[in-house]
Amino acid sequence: MLWWVDLSYGLHACDPFAEEPNLIHVPLPQDPDALPDDDQVNRGAHRCVKVSGGRLMYVQIHGNPVVPVVSTWLLDESTCSPGEWEWNPQLSAPLAELWIDQSYVDTMLPLTIPALALSHPTDPNRVYFFLKSCIFAADLRLRKLVSFNSFEMLDPPCELWMKRSSHLVHAWQYDPSSSRMYLLSLPFSLS
């Protein structure tokens, strides 16, 4: 299946190898308490769709801006065609529970709603966030930070109009067997 993601509308899927390809629409989960978007450009700051653990995962920060919640849904593909979203209550956490954990307190980050960066490609428990020039991962099941790092982005998007979000990063699992170092270690003869 080929997938297209539009965070304001939903997903589209198509089997390009079918005799008669059919475009299927999969709407995103409806959330009545979505955070207001700053504008159309930053729509992805509080939601993302990524592959995690071999399934499509939708993550959204929602709720009251004073008590925001991070929730996850996994796409049920048990049938031949794309199915429905399954809300995962064990992987939904109030940000306040992360903010009071010592792992977050030690970072000295502010108690501010972060932007969603991505979900871990193999571990659906982990979600990554951007906050200022930091990226951090939270284990939503444990409700604590599991990694934290500062970064510098060369030629960043203008902070006044575009927030760092899931539009800017993609995760993949590194395969060391595909490394160029292996090719460089092979003996070459010059004639």
Salt bridges, closest charged atoms under 4 A:
ASP31 OD2 - HIS62 ND1 3.15
ASP33 OD1 - HIS62 ND1 3.02
ASP37 OD2 - ARG43 NH2 3.60
ASP37 OD2 - ARG47 NH2 3.39
ASP38 OD2 - LYS163 NZ 2.30
GLU86 OE2 - ARG55 NH2 3.45
GLU97 OE1 - ARG143 NE 2.62
ASP123 OD2 - ARG126 NE 3.82
GLU159 OE2 - ARG164 NH1 3.05
